[in-house]
């Protein structure tokens, strides 16, 4: 079974996260905003990932990025 890659870009703000998603081919698409909370990140990862999908997530570095990294790593099951 081949695995597709989906790219997720996150612009972090104090209260919200702006999300953009790109497939392997094509332009990124605005996926909207979610709350800057661990449960919202877990829900996002569950909704975009799944069997046969490899998520590659990048986020804006800065003071709001530390908690986001921990939530994303937990949701994805890794620590990178």
FENVEN-V426459 format. One record per residue. N is the residue number from 1. SS is DSSP state (H for helix, E for strand, - for the rest). PSI is psi in degrees with one decimal (999 if undefined). BURIAL is b if it has 24 or more other C-alpha atoms within 12 Angstrom, else e. Layout:
n=N ss=SS psi=PSI burial=BURIAL
n=N ss=SS psi=PSI burial=BURIAL
This chain:
n=1 ss=- psi=125.4 burial=e
n=2 ss=- psi=152.4 burial=e
n=3 ss=- psi=131.6 burial=e
n=4 ss=E psi=156.3 burial=e
n=5 ss=E psi=132.9 burial=e
n=6 ss=E psi=129.3 burial=b
n=7 ss=E psi=132.1 burial=b
n=8 ss=E psi=123.6 burial=b
n=9 ss=E psi=134.9 burial=b
n=10 ss=E psi=125.3 burial=b
n=11 ss=E psi=111.6 burial=b
n=12 ss=E psi=134.3 burial=b
n=13 ss=- psi=169.2 burial=b
n=14 ss=- psi=-47.6 burial=e
n=15 ss=- psi=-20.7 burial=e
n=16 ss=E psi=163.2 burial=e
n=17 ss=E psi=126.5 burial=b
n=18 ss=E psi=131.7 burial=b
n=19 ss=E psi=134.7 burial=b
n=20 ss=E psi=142.4 burial=b
n=21 ss=E psi=136.1 burial=b
n=22 ss=E psi=137.4 burial=b
n=23 ss=- psi=178.6 burial=e
n=24 ss=- psi=-28.9 burial=e
n=25 ss=- psi=137.1 burial=e
n=26 ss=- psi=176.1 burial=e
n=27 ss=- psi=151.9 burial=e
n=28 ss=- psi=150.4 burial=e
n=29 ss=E psi=135.3 burial=e
n=30 ss=E psi=121.5 burial=e
n=31 ss=E psi=1.8 burial=e
n=32 ss=E psi=-160.8 burial=e
n=33 ss=E psi=149.2 burial=e
n=34 ss=E psi=166.0 burial=b
n=35 ss=E psi=145.8 burial=e
n=36 ss=- psi=70.7 burial=b
n=37 ss=- psi=144.9 burial=b
n=38 ss=H psi=-41.9 burial=b
n=39 ss=H psi=-36.7 burial=e
n=40 ss=H psi=-37.4 burial=e
n=41 ss=H psi=-43.6 burial=b
n=42 ss=H psi=-43.8 burial=b
n=43 ss=H psi=-41.6 burial=e
n=44 ss=H psi=-48.9 burial=b
n=45 ss=H psi=-43.5 burial=b
n=46 ss=H psi=-40.7 burial=e
n=47 ss=H psi=-33.2 burial=e
n=48 ss=H psi=-25.0 burial=b
n=49 ss=- psi=-150.1 burial=b
n=50 ss=- psi=-178.0 burial=e
n=51 ss=- psi=130.9 burial=e
n=52 ss=- psi=4.6 burial=e
n=53 ss=E psi=125.6 burial=e
n=54 ss=E psi=120.6 burial=e
n=55 ss=E psi=133.4 burial=b
n=56 ss=E psi=114.2 burial=b
n=57 ss=E psi=131.1 burial=b
n=58 ss=E psi=141.9 burial=b
n=59 ss=E psi=160.2 burial=b
n=60 ss=- psi=125.4 burial=e
n=61 ss=- psi=148.7 burial=e
n=62 ss=- psi=-174.1 burial=e
n=63 ss=- psi=-24.5 burial=e
n=64 ss=- psi=-5.5 burial=e
n=65 ss=H psi=-23.0 burial=b
n=66 ss=H psi=-51.5 burial=e
n=67 ss=H psi=-36.4 burial=e
n=68 ss=H psi=-43.5 burial=b
n=69 ss=H psi=-46.2 burial=b
n=70 ss=H psi=-44.7 burial=e
n=71 ss=H psi=-41.2 burial=b
n=72 ss=H psi=-43.4 burial=b
n=73 ss=H psi=-42.2 burial=e
n=74 ss=H psi=-46.0 burial=e
n=75 ss=H psi=-34.5 burial=b
n=76 ss=H psi=-9.1 burial=b
n=77 ss=- psi=26.7 burial=e
n=78 ss=- psi=177.4 burial=e
n=79 ss=- psi=12.2 burial=e
n=80 ss=- psi=999 burial=e
